Amino acid sequence: MEYLQFLLISFFSYVFIPLTFALSLYSFRRFIPLPFMAILLVSMILSPFLISIFLYYLLLLIPHQNPLFYVFMPFILVLFLFWMFRKNIPLFIGELNQRVRKSKIKSDWRYMAFMNYAALVVISFFLLIFFNRMFTVSILGHDMLEYALMARIISNQQAITYVSDIFDPSSGFYYVALHGLAFPLMGVWENLWNRISGLNSDLFFRSLNLYFGIQIFLLLYYSLRKINPFLGSIALLLLVFTKGFFYALNDYHIDTCRIAVFCCSLFLLIYTIQQQNFYLAAIFAVACGFHGFTHSLGVFLSFLEIAVLFFSLRFNIRKRLVWVLGVLGIFLIMGGIHYFFDSLWGTHWIFKDIKFY
């Protein structure tokens, strides 16, 4: 049953939501000048955060409800989007099929084809090792364990509350609370399923590290392959043999999650600057909001990215200010508002003295 639940959560979170989100963006392709594969990649990275932000507002505004309520509400929202854009499904599938066919290596330079396949084989080998580890090694260490315990606190309360000290008497855990709730809420998502099924599984939470690591690989390869397929393959091989990244994939940690969404925001920033398109700027703002909602460092990096956007727009000052205010508004709605609440009524975020016990 534990593995069946893991497959169900993974299918909904890693497949159905990303494809529905991609279908939604694809339906507005006249307004969003993003290549099809870029839409797919962005959707795959941002979709788990959509669950987090939706749960955040549900637990903040409608607390202490039955777990079924918090599980079915995201289902209803995604199914509504799927139904609303259902007429574009044949076009979406046709486009996906066409892109897959075009992605096949048709090069006279056999060495380039060999490097692409070699990179695929090597990375697949390492991913299988990490995938096996996910089923055999429990959550250990400072970072992931901290977020797992915070997820349990929120799940037990079935509410998002802002208090000066977050302490769990059952475990003796004191949460420093310098960072956002996006990552713990992904654990809450699984805990809600556990409450319904009566299981005590954390496989989905363990899988997040590997999932976002794969997204980093895909985004890197997609970005560099447009320049040169050989360059994309070399970059992947160099990355997988980098000690720091290997450790980040092998150890349960938040790093792959925040790096993936940060890379996604940079990816969208570049497209926004190139296209000077407000709809792209809005999606960029969503990515920045999710990055900030994941980690405090993401807040400062997002403000830096927004400043870069401001100075890169080819408009007059007034229109630039309108754009940036719109981006900041979306940033706040998509997670940045958490730090405002926490600074005023919670732990006071970075404006407090950190207590160590």
N, C-alpha and C positions, 0 to 999 in steps of 0.2 A: 504493500500500500504506500509506503514511503516513497518508493521510486515512481509509482504511478502519479502520486501528487506532485512530485518534482517535475515529471514530464508535462503535466497539465499546466503548472505555473510557468514553466519555461516556454511552452508553446504559446501561451497567451502573452507573456511578457517579452519574449525574444523573437517571436514570429508574427503572431496575429496583430498585436499593437503596432510594431514597426511597419508592417505592410499596409495597415489601415491608415497610419499617419502618412506614409509615402503616397498612398492613393489620394489622400486629402490634398497634399501639396501638389501632386501631379494634376489634379483637377483644376488647379489655379495656375497652370503652366504658362498661360498667356501673361500673367502678372509677375510670375516668379522665374526669372531667367537663370535657372539652375539646370545643368545637365541631368539626365535621368538617373545615372548612376550616383551622382552627387546627392540627389534627393533621397535615394535609397540608403546611402551611407549615413547621411545626417539623421534620417528617421531611425535607423538602427541604434545610433548613439544616444539620441535624445529620448527615445520611447520609455526606458525604465524611469527616467526622471519625471515623465508625465504622470506615472503612477504615484511617485513620491509627492509631487505638488498637489495632485488631486486628493490624496489621503491627508495631506497637511491641512488643507482647507476643510475637509470633512471632519477631521478630528478636532480642529480648532473651533469651528462654527456649530457643528452638530455632534457633540461628544456623547459618550456613554450609551451608544446604540448597540444593537445586536451585531456580532461580527459579520453575519450574512449581509447586513446593510452596507458595510464598508467594502465587502468583496464584490457585491453585485452592482454597486453604483459605477465603478470603472467599467464593468462589463456593459452596462446600459449605455454609457457614453460612447464607448468604442463601437458597439453595435449600431448606435444611431449614426455615427460618422460613416460606418460601412454602408448602411442603408442609404444615406443621403447621397453618397458618391458612387452608388452601385452601377450606374450607367457607364461609368468610365472604366469599369473592371476589364472588359474585353480589350480596350485600347491599352490599358496598363499591362496586361499579360502579354499582349503582342509586342509592346515596347521592350518588356523584360526579355522575352524570347529573342528578339532581334539583337539586343545588347549582348546576351550570352553568346550568340553565334559570332558576333563581331569580335568578341574577346578572345576567341581561339587564336592561337599563335600561328600565323601564316607568314613566316619569314624565311627567306632564302639563306639567312645567316644561321646555320645550325647551332653555332656556339651560343647565340642569344636564346634560342629555344631551349637549349640544354640548361642554361642558367636559370631560366624561368621555372622549368620543371624541377631543377635541383633545389631551388629556394622553396618550392611548394613541398617537396618531400621532406626536407630538413625541418621546416617549420611544423609540418604535420606530425613528425616524429616527436618533437618537443611538446606540442599541444596534447598529444596522447598521454605523455608522461604527466603533464599537469592535470589532465582530465582524470586520470587514474588516482592521482593524489587527492583530488577533491572528494572522492568516495572513501578514502582510507585515513585521512588525517583530519582531526578535529580542529576547530577554530582555536588558535593559540596566539599568544603574543599581545603586546600592548594595544596596537591599533584596532585590529579587527574585533578583538574581544571587547574592547571598550564600546564600539558601535553596536555590537550584538547585545550587550547588556542594556544599552540605552534603548534599543529596539524592544527589549523585554519590558522595560519600565513603561514605555508608551503603550505597549500592547496591554499590560495589566491595567493601566489607567483608562485605556480606550479614550484618550483625550490628549490634546496638546495644551499644556499649561506652562505659564511663565512664572517661575518662582526663583528666589535668590539662591537657593541651594538645592541641587538635584542629588538626592541620596537614596540608595536602595538598601534598606535594613536587612533584607534577606540574603544579600550577597556582600554587604559592606562596601558597595561600590559608590564612589563619589565622582560625578561627572563634571569635568572641568568646564565643558560647554563653550569652548572657543569657536567651534565650527558649527555649520548648519546641520539640518536634519535630513537632507536628501538621502544620504547613505543609510542611516538608521531606519528611515521609513521604508526602504526596500526590504529590510529585515522584518519590519512590522507587517508588510504585505504578506510575507510567508507565515508569520505568526498568526495572522487572522485566518488563513487557511487551516493552520494547525488546530485552532480553536473549533473550527467547524468539523474537521475530520477526527479530532481526538488524538492526532499524532504529535510527535515532538521532533520535527525535522528541521534541519538548517541547511539542507543541500542547496537550495536555491541561493541562499545568502553566500554560501561558499563559492558558488558558480560565478558570482558577479565579477570576481577578480579575473577569471579566465575570459569571460564574455567581453569585458572592456579591453582586455589585452588584445583579443582578436580584432576588435574595432580599430585599435591603434595600428595594427598591421595593415588592415584593409585601407585605412585612410592614407597611410604613408605610401603604400603601393599605388593607390589610385592617383595620388598627387604627382608622384615621380614618373609613373608609367606614361603620363601624358607628354612628358619631356622625352623619355626614352625607356622602353621596356627593360633594357639591360640595367639601367640605373635603378629602376624600381626593385629588381631582383637583388642587386648588390646591397641596396639599402636594407632590405629585409634580412638578408644574411648577416650584415653587420649588426643590426639591431638585436637579433635573437642571440648573438654571441657576446653582447655587451653584458658585463657582470651585473650592473645595476638593474637593467631591464629584466634579465634572467631571474634575479632575486625577486623583483616586483611581481613577476608571474608565478614564481614558485612559492612565495609566501603570501598568506592571506593579508591583504593590505588595501587601503583606500586609494593608493597611488594610481593604479591603472584607471580607476573610475574618474578621478579628477583630471588626470592627464588626457584621457580620451575626450572629455567634454571641453577641456581647454583647447586642445587641438581642433576640435570641431568649431569652436568660437573663432579661432584664428582663420580657419578655412573659410568660414562664412564672412569674416571681416574682409578678407582679400576679394572675395566675389562682390561684396557690397561696394567696396571702393572702386572696383573695375566697372561695375554696372551702374553705380549711382542710383540704386533702386530701393525705394522705401520698404517694399515688401520683404526684400532680402535683409534690410536693416532690422525689420521686426523679428525675423527668424534668428538673426544674429543676437538680438536682445534676449530672446528666449534662451539661447545657449549660454549667454553671459549670466542670466538669472539662475540657471541650473548650476553653472560653475560656482557662483557665489553661494548658492544654497548648499553646496557640497562641502566647501572648505573656506575658511576665512581668507586665505591667500587669494582665492578666486574673486573675492569682493574687490580687492585692490587691483588685481590684474584686469578685471572687467572695467574698472574705472579708467585704467590706462588704455585699454583697447577702445573705449568710447571716446577718449580724448584723441586718439589717433584717427578715429573715424571723423571727428569734428574738423580736424585740420586737413583731412584728405578729401572732404566734400568740395565739389566745384560749384558751390552756390554762394549767394551773399550771406552775410552774417545772420540776418534774421531767419532765413530758411534753414541754415545750419542749426540754429538754436531750437527751432521747431522740431527738426529731426532728432536732435540729441535729447530733448525733453520727452519725446515719444519713446525713444529707446530706453531712457531712464525709467519711465513709467512701466514699461513692459518688464524691465529688469526687476523692479520692486515687486510686481505682481507674481513673477515667476521665481520668487524665493528671496530676493533681497530684503523684503519687508520683515523677514524673520529677525534680522539683526537689529532693526529699529525697535521691534517689540522687546527683544531680549535686552537691549541697552536700557530701555525705560522701565520695564516691569519684571525682567528676569534676572539673569546672573550678571548683567551689565557688561557682558561680552569682553572686549579688550580693555575696557575702562575699569577693571576691577583688579584686586590683588588675588592671584591664583593661590588656592590653598592646596597643600600637599599633605596627605595623611599616610 
